[in-house]
Amino acid sequence: MNKKEVNEIRRRLSPVRSAISRIYGCYVNTNREIISYLEESFGLMPEFETDKYFSLLKKVLSGTMGRNLIDIVFSTQQVADSDEHRLLSALRSTRLQDRETRDAFYQKVIDSLEMDGSNYLILLACDSYDVPARGKDDETQEDASDTVFTYVVCCICPVRDGKTELGYFPGENEFHSCTPVQIVEPPELGFLFPAFDDRAANIYNALFYSKNPGRLHQEFIDAVFRTEPPMSADEQKETFESALTDALEDGCSYHVMQSVHEQLRERIQEHAESKDPEPLDLSPREVGQILQSCDVPEEQVRQFQHNCAERFGEGAALNPGNIIDSKRFEIRTPQVKIAVDPAYSYLVETRIIDGRKCLVIPADEGVEVNGVRVRIDDEEE
């Protein structure tokens, strides 16, 4: 799915636009026991509560593609005959109305999921969307539809104790400590099945959500999808850095790293400005061209590309937003840390001064120390 398709389904998730009439789920404690089941009609629910449930469901379709939102791909064999795909398809085909199917899914999640010692709530909803046709001008035609997209949304939300606060008790006309209540927090993970690709159902894919890009809950993916997910954003960054430093060795200079960061940052910025819904991908060969522009020897460039093929897989596409932090440029020594606006990383230069390797930063104006504006004296001859 691309960003545009995700947003189209996300806009559906509201009491007014969707055909979701009921919410299903169960509340699980730290001992992997189901405390209670949830099966509520939105038609009988206060508007405030309905809005809260839809807010939780929508959160599963938020975040950055390739970081928080990950494509899960099923093999042809899985789609043809596998327990995991059969269970997800049954949830969808029964529109969640079969109790045994729901219970089988709950148990699969409970047996696998690690939630760091907190209770959690599993929520399920099913919607059927009459997908509006699009004209040649790419404008949607609300009164024309030839596709119905039926999908299941699942979100898993931690439930934690609220903070003890002072509260007013009208009957006593006094203030006392209020007993903490169980608060449902935003989803930690979830998914959409099937994927909405080319504005139609793709049963070979699901869209997985993780609040923390560095932790994809591999145990959940193994149990529910039985597929090999892509590396997490943190893993991609670490793998890229190791592929680069192992290839360049002593040639991994400040100039090279600054140039790589700057050129990747520029591509991320250009892609954002283009409003292209498809995620930005770069091949190791394209990154190699950046290295060549920094006068890195051809042999080291080839070694970098070999390292990428070995560690990411042949033909892998790199997500620039995952392999660099485009909003931060940081330089560290054992004693000093310097944070620079990435747009001005070129201002930091390397120099040899009195035989010592130094970082040189312009300090003509606007210098502050611990928030206090200071003046730097001119050096005397």
C-alpha positions as CSV (number, residue, x, y, z in Angstrom):
1,M,0.0,0.0,0.0
2,N,1.1,3.5,-0.6
3,K,0.4,6.6,1.5
4,K,-2.6,7.7,-0.6
5,E,-4.3,4.3,-0.2
6,V,-3.6,4.2,3.5
7,N,-5.1,7.7,3.9
8,E,-8.2,6.6,1.9
9,I,-9.0,3.8,4.3
10,R,-8.0,5.8,7.4
11,R,-10.6,8.4,6.4
12,R,-13.2,5.6,6.3
13,L,-12.7,4.9,10.0
14,S,-15.3,7.1,11.5
15,P,-18.9,6.5,12.8
16,V,-20.3,8.4,9.9
17,R,-18.4,7.1,6.9
18,S,-17.8,3.4,7.8
19,A,-20.2,0.4,7.8
20,I,-18.7,-0.8,11.1
21,S,-21.6,-1.5,13.4
22,R,-20.0,-3.5,16.2
23,I,-16.6,-3.6,18.0
24,Y,-15.2,-6.9,19.3
25,G,-12.3,-7.7,21.6
26,C,-11.0,-9.1,24.8
27,Y,-9.1,-7.8,27.8
28,V,-6.0,-9.8,28.8
29,N,-4.0,-9.6,32.0
30,T,-0.3,-10.2,32.6
31,N,-0.9,-13.9,33.3
32,R,-2.2,-14.3,29.7
33,E,-5.7,-14.7,31.0
34,I,-8.8,-13.2,29.4
35,I,-10.5,-11.0,32.0
36,S,-13.5,-10.0,29.9
37,Y,-14.8,-10.1,26.4
38,L,-16.1,-7.1,24.4
39,E,-18.9,-7.2,21.9
40,E,-20.7,-3.9,21.7
41,S,-23.0,-2.2,19.2
42,F,-22.0,1.3,18.2
43,G,-25.7,2.1,17.8
44,L,-26.2,1.5,21.6
45,M,-23.0,3.3,22.7
46,P,-22.6,6.9,23.8
47,E,-21.1,9.1,21.0
48,F,-18.1,9.9,23.2
49,E,-17.2,6.2,23.5
50,T,-17.8,5.5,19.8
51,D,-15.4,8.3,18.9
52,K,-12.8,6.8,21.3
53,Y,-13.0,3.4,19.7
54,F,-12.7,4.8,16.2
55,S,-9.7,6.9,17.3
56,L,-7.9,3.7,18.4
57,L,-8.7,1.9,15.2
58,K,-7.5,4.9,13.0
59,K,-4.2,5.0,14.9
60,V,-3.3,1.6,13.3
61,L,-3.2,3.4,10.0
62,S,-0.9,6.2,11.1
63,G,2.8,6.8,11.0
64,T,5.5,6.6,8.3
65,M,5.4,4.0,5.5
66,G,8.4,1.6,5.9
67,R,8.8,2.6,9.6
68,N,5.5,2.3,11.5
69,L,3.6,0.8,8.6
70,I,5.1,-2.4,7.2
71,D,3.9,-4.5,4.2
72,I,3.4,-8.2,5.2
73,V,3.6,-10.5,2.1
74,F,2.2,-14.0,2.1
75,S,3.6,-16.7,-0.2
76,T,1.3,-18.3,-2.8
77,Q,1.4,-21.5,-0.8
78,Q,0.2,-19.7,2.4
79,V,-2.7,-18.2,0.5
80,A,-3.6,-21.5,-1.0
81,D,-3.4,-23.6,2.2
82,S,-2.2,-22.4,5.5
83,D,-3.7,-22.1,9.0
84,E,-2.6,-18.5,9.5
85,H,-4.1,-17.2,6.2
86,R,-7.2,-19.4,6.7
87,L,-7.9,-17.8,10.1
88,L,-7.5,-14.2,8.9
89,S,-9.7,-15.0,5.9
90,A,-12.3,-16.5,8.2
91,L,-12.4,-13.4,10.3
92,R,-13.0,-11.4,7.2
93,S,-15.6,-13.7,5.5
94,T,-17.7,-14.0,8.7
95,R,-17.3,-10.3,9.4
96,L,-16.1,-11.2,12.9
97,Q,-19.5,-12.7,13.7
98,D,-18.3,-16.2,14.4
99,R,-17.4,-16.6,18.1
100,E,-15.1,-19.6,17.6
101,T,-13.1,-17.9,14.9
102,R,-12.6,-14.8,17.1
103,D,-11.6,-17.0,20.1
104,A,-9.1,-18.9,18.0
105,F,-7.5,-15.5,16.9
106,Y,-7.5,-14.2,20.5
107,Q,-5.7,-17.3,21.7
108,K,-3.1,-17.2,19.0
109,V,-2.3,-13.6,20.0
110,I,-2.3,-14.3,23.7
111,D,0.0,-17.3,23.4
112,S,2.6,-15.3,21.4
113,L,2.5,-11.6,22.4
114,E,5.0,-10.1,24.8
115,M,3.7,-6.8,26.2
116,D,6.3,-5.9,28.8
117,G,4.2,-6.8,31.9
118,S,1.1,-4.8,31.1
119,N,-2.5,-5.8,30.6
120,Y,-3.8,-5.2,27.1
121,L,-6.9,-4.9,25.0
122,I,-7.4,-6.7,21.7
123,L,-9.9,-4.8,19.4
124,L,-11.3,-6.1,16.1
125,A,-13.6,-4.4,13.6
126,C,-14.8,-5.2,10.1
127,D,-15.9,-2.8,7.4
128,S,-17.2,-3.1,3.8
129,Y,-16.2,-0.1,1.6
130,D,-17.9,0.6,-1.7
131,V,-14.8,2.0,-3.4
132,P,-15.7,5.1,-5.5
133,A,-14.5,4.9,-9.1
134,R,-12.0,7.4,-10.3
135,G,-12.3,9.3,-13.5
136,K,-9.5,10.2,-16.0
137,D,-8.9,13.4,-14.0
138,D,-8.2,11.2,-10.9
139,E,-11.3,12.7,-9.2
140,T,-13.4,10.3,-7.2
141,Q,-17.0,9.7,-8.4
142,E,-18.9,9.0,-5.2
143,D,-22.0,7.7,-7.0
144,A,-20.0,5.2,-9.1
145,S,-18.5,2.0,-7.6
146,D,-17.7,-1.4,-9.0
147,T,-15.6,-2.7,-6.1
148,V,-16.4,-3.6,-2.5
149,F,-13.4,-3.8,-0.2
150,T,-14.2,-5.8,3.0
151,Y,-11.4,-5.7,5.5
152,V,-10.6,-6.4,9.2
153,V,-8.7,-3.9,11.4
154,C,-7.0,-5.2,14.6
155,C,-5.4,-3.0,17.2
156,I,-3.7,-4.1,20.5
157,C,-3.7,-1.4,23.2
158,P,-1.8,-1.5,26.5
159,V,-4.0,-0.9,29.5
160,R,-2.3,0.7,32.5
161,D,-3.3,2.2,35.9
162,G,-4.1,5.9,35.9
163,K,-2.3,8.3,38.2
164,T,-3.7,8.9,41.6
165,E,-5.1,12.5,41.7
166,L,-7.1,14.7,44.1
167,G,-10.8,14.7,43.3
168,Y,-13.8,16.5,44.6
169,F,-16.5,14.4,46.3
170,P,-19.8,16.3,46.2
171,G,-21.5,14.3,48.9
172,E,-18.8,15.0,51.4
173,N,-17.9,18.5,50.1
174,E,-14.2,17.5,50.4
175,F,-11.3,16.6,48.2
176,H,-9.8,13.1,48.5
177,S,-7.4,11.0,46.5
178,C,-9.2,9.3,43.6
179,T,-8.8,5.6,43.0
180,P,-6.7,5.0,39.9
181,V,-8.6,3.6,36.9
182,Q,-7.5,1.4,34.1
183,I,-6.7,3.6,31.1
184,V,-6.6,2.3,27.5
185,E,-3.5,3.7,25.8
186,P,-3.0,4.1,22.0
187,P,-2.2,0.9,20.1
188,E,1.2,-0.7,20.4
189,L,0.6,-2.7,17.3
190,G,-2.1,-3.9,14.9
191,F,-2.8,-4.6,11.3
192,L,-5.2,-4.3,8.3
193,F,-6.2,-7.4,6.3
194,P,-6.2,-7.7,3.4
195,A,-4.2,-4.8,2.0
196,F,-5.8,-2.1,-0.1
197,D,-3.6,-2.2,-3.2
198,D,-4.6,-0.3,-6.3
199,R,-7.8,0.5,-4.5
200,A,-8.8,-3.2,-4.3
201,A,-8.3,-6.2,-1.9
202,N,-5.0,-7.9,-2.1
203,I,-5.2,-11.1,-0.1
204,Y,-1.5,-11.7,-0.6
205,N,-0.7,-8.8,1.6
206,A,-1.5,-7.3,5.0
207,L,-0.4,-3.9,6.5
208,F,1.2,-4.2,9.9
209,Y,1.5,-1.3,12.3
210,S,4.1,-0.9,15.1
211,K,4.1,2.2,17.3
212,N,7.8,1.7,17.9
213,P,9.7,1.4,14.6
214,G,12.6,-0.2,16.5
215,R,10.4,-3.0,17.8
216,L,8.2,-4.8,15.4
217,H,7.0,-7.5,17.8
218,Q,8.5,-10.4,15.8
219,E,6.8,-12.9,18.1
220,F,3.4,-11.6,17.0
221,I,4.3,-11.6,13.3
222,D,5.6,-15.1,13.6
223,A,2.4,-16.4,15.2
224,V,-0.3,-14.4,13.2
225,F,1.4,-14.2,9.7
226,R,4.2,-16.7,9.8
227,T,6.2,-14.5,7.4
228,E,9.6,-13.0,7.5
229,P,9.1,-9.2,8.0
230,P,11.6,-6.6,6.7
231,M,14.2,-5.3,9.2
232,S,13.0,-2.7,11.7
233,A,14.1,0.9,11.0
234,D,16.7,0.6,13.7
235,E,18.1,-2.6,12.3
236,Q,18.2,-1.1,8.8
237,K,20.2,1.9,10.1
238,E,22.7,-0.3,12.0
239,T,23.1,-2.7,9.0
240,F,23.6,0.2,6.6
241,E,26.2,1.8,8.8
242,S,28.1,-1.5,9.3
243,A,28.0,-2.2,5.5
244,L,29.5,1.3,4.9
245,T,32.2,1.3,7.6
246,D,33.3,-2.2,6.8
247,A,33.7,-1.3,3.1
248,L,35.4,2.0,3.6
249,E,37.6,1.1,6.6
250,D,40.1,4.0,7.0
251,G,38.5,5.8,4.1
252,C,35.3,6.5,6.2
253,S,36.1,10.2,6.6
254,Y,34.1,13.0,8.0
255,H,33.8,14.5,4.5
256,V,32.3,11.2,3.1
257,M,29.8,10.8,5.9
258,Q,28.7,14.4,5.8
259,S,28.2,14.2,2.0
260,V,26.3,10.9,2.2
261,H,24.0,12.3,4.9
262,E,23.5,15.6,3.0
263,Q,22.6,13.9,-0.4
264,L,20.3,11.4,1.2
265,R,18.6,14.2,3.2
266,E,18.1,16.2,0.0
267,R,16.4,13.2,-1.7
268,I,14.1,12.7,1.2
269,Q,13.2,16.4,1.1
270,E,12.6,16.4,-2.6
271,H,10.4,13.3,-2.3
272,A,8.3,14.9,0.4
273,E,7.9,18.1,-1.7
274,S,6.8,16.0,-4.7
275,K,3.8,14.6,-2.8
276,D,4.6,11.2,-4.4
277,P,2.4,8.6,-2.5
278,E,4.9,5.8,-3.2
279,P,7.7,5.4,-0.6
280,L,11.2,6.6,-1.6
281,D,13.6,3.7,-2.3
282,L,17.3,3.7,-3.2
283,S,19.3,0.9,-4.5
284,P,22.8,0.2,-3.2
285,R,24.1,1.1,-6.6
286,E,22.6,4.6,-6.3
287,V,24.3,5.0,-2.8
288,G,27.5,3.8,-4.5
289,Q,27.2,6.7,-7.0
290,I,27.1,9.1,-4.0
291,L,30.2,7.5,-2.7
292,Q,31.9,7.8,-6.1
293,S,31.1,11.6,-6.0
294,C,33.0,11.7,-2.8
295,D,36.1,10.2,-4.5
296,V,35.7,6.9,-2.7
297,P,37.8,4.3,-4.6
298,E,35.9,2.0,-7.0
299,E,37.0,-1.1,-5.1
300,Q,35.5,0.2,-1.8
301,V,32.3,1.1,-3.6
302,R,32.0,-2.4,-5.0
303,Q,32.7,-3.8,-1.5
304,F,29.9,-1.6,-0.1
305,Q,27.4,-2.9,-2.7
306,H,28.5,-6.5,-2.0
307,N,28.0,-5.9,1.8
308,C,24.5,-4.6,1.1
309,A,23.5,-7.6,-1.0
310,E,24.8,-9.9,1.6
311,R,23.1,-8.2,4.6
312,F,19.9,-6.8,3.1
313,G,19.5,-9.4,0.3
314,E,20.0,-9.3,-3.4
315,G,18.1,-6.6,-5.1
316,A,17.2,-4.9,-1.8
317,A,15.8,-1.4,-1.9
318,L,17.0,1.0,0.9
319,N,14.6,3.4,2.6
320,P,16.7,6.6,3.1
321,G,14.4,7.7,5.9
322,N,15.4,4.5,7.8
323,I,19.1,4.6,7.2
324,I,19.8,8.2,8.2
325,D,18.1,10.6,10.6
326,S,17.3,13.4,8.2
327,K,16.4,15.8,11.1
328,R,19.6,15.4,13.0
329,F,23.3,15.7,12.3
330,E,25.4,14.9,15.4
331,I,29.2,14.7,15.9
332,R,30.7,13.0,18.9
333,T,34.1,12.7,20.5
334,P,34.7,11.0,23.8
335,Q,34.4,14.4,25.5
336,V,32.1,16.5,23.3
337,K,28.8,16.1,21.5
338,I,27.8,18.6,18.8
339,A,24.3,18.8,17.3
340,V,24.0,20.6,14.0
341,D,21.0,21.6,12.0
342,P,21.3,19.1,9.0
343,A,20.8,21.9,6.5
344,Y,24.0,23.6,7.8
345,S,26.2,20.5,8.3
346,Y,28.5,22.0,5.7
347,L,29.5,24.7,8.1
348,V,31.5,22.2,10.2
349,E,35.0,21.7,8.8
350,T,38.0,19.6,9.7
351,R,41.3,21.3,10.2
352,I,44.8,20.5,11.5
353,I,45.7,23.3,13.9
354,D,49.1,23.2,15.7
355,G,49.4,19.5,14.8
356,R,46.0,18.6,16.3
357,K,42.9,17.4,14.4
358,C,40.1,19.8,15.0
359,L,36.5,20.5,14.1
360,V,36.0,24.2,13.2
361,I,32.6,25.8,13.6
362,P,31.8,29.4,12.6
363,A,30.8,31.5,15.7
364,D,30.5,35.0,14.4
365,E,27.2,35.8,16.1
366,G,24.3,34.4,18.1
367,V,26.5,32.3,20.4
368,E,24.9,31.1,23.7
369,V,26.3,29.1,26.6
370,N,23.6,27.3,28.7
371,G,21.0,29.7,27.2
372,V,23.0,32.8,28.0
373,R,24.1,35.0,25.0
374,V,27.9,35.4,25.1
375,R,30.6,37.3,23.2
376,I,33.8,35.6,21.9
377,D,36.8,37.8,22.2
378,D,39.0,38.5,19.2
379,E,42.2,36.5,19.5
380,E,45.2,38.7,20.1
381,E,48.2,38.5,17.7
